[in-house]
């Protein structure tokens, strides 16, 4: 079974982007590949020949899971457990699936059953620590993570999850220490590099950039690391570096509207380059969500500051048509009309 966690909790950026902090969503629903169909058909044929083999249902459950068919995956792992209720890996997959269905109690119960079967299973202990971290029960999470570390003192995942717990508790000193220890055990721990960057960015310390760069060495095209790095440059008013970093994101995904928006903001508020700001906000409006009111307003503000009042008026009116309660646009329009 793949030992990677079904998910790693993605922490939100600890400092906000200017006026808007949407997360660009990428298409995740993909049609079944021929490789998956072949794998699935092969396993199903074996099940027909050996219908009482729990391992075959387990393999098919993983195949369904990989194709994001949670219902079928649960059905197959349920069959595995009926045929063999002593296999910890079956309980762990069942727990993963229940957690994805937001049934944290059922997930916990499955993991506790796995732990009862194998009390020294480090993977199960870490899963329990992660589960309690997600529901923000730090005390229980620490209990299981520390048990895991007694069995495997070099386990980077346990240290990383402890770091998240400390971060939730606003214990920055221990959070930093835990994430750094995780990196010592695993120099390719992307999430710990990212979290250290976010923690240092929250106090505008430039060492954050080193952690973002290390995260990008592990995942060179990570949008979240690039965006966090760009935002650090933006907040610390290293304007050109911010724009260049956001453009790196756009070179990978031109539809990442937050990057266009923030480029516009930097041009507007830090560089006073109003034509470039208006063009960037236009692009954010083009690729962003419907009725991207803050981008429409800021495009109007860019025109207003450039002295292009008629164009500014049109944008403010568009913003108000999309959201009649948008006070900034109303005040902008009032300024124009009173000129």
URDATA-V704555 format. One record per helix or strand of 2 or more residues. SS is the DSSP state (@ for helix, = for strand). FROM is the first residue (numbers start at 1). TO is the last residue. If there is no record, write none. Layout:
# URDATA-V704555
[[SS FROM TO] [SS FROM TO]]
This chain:
# URDATA-V704555
[[@ 34 49] [@ 54 66] [@ 70 83] [@ 88 100] [@ 104 117] [@ 122 134] [@ 138 151] [@ 156 168] [@ 172 185] [@ 190 201] [@ 207 218] [@ 223 235] [@ 239 252] [@ 257 270] [@ 274 287] [@ 293 305] [@ 309 322] [@ 327 337]]
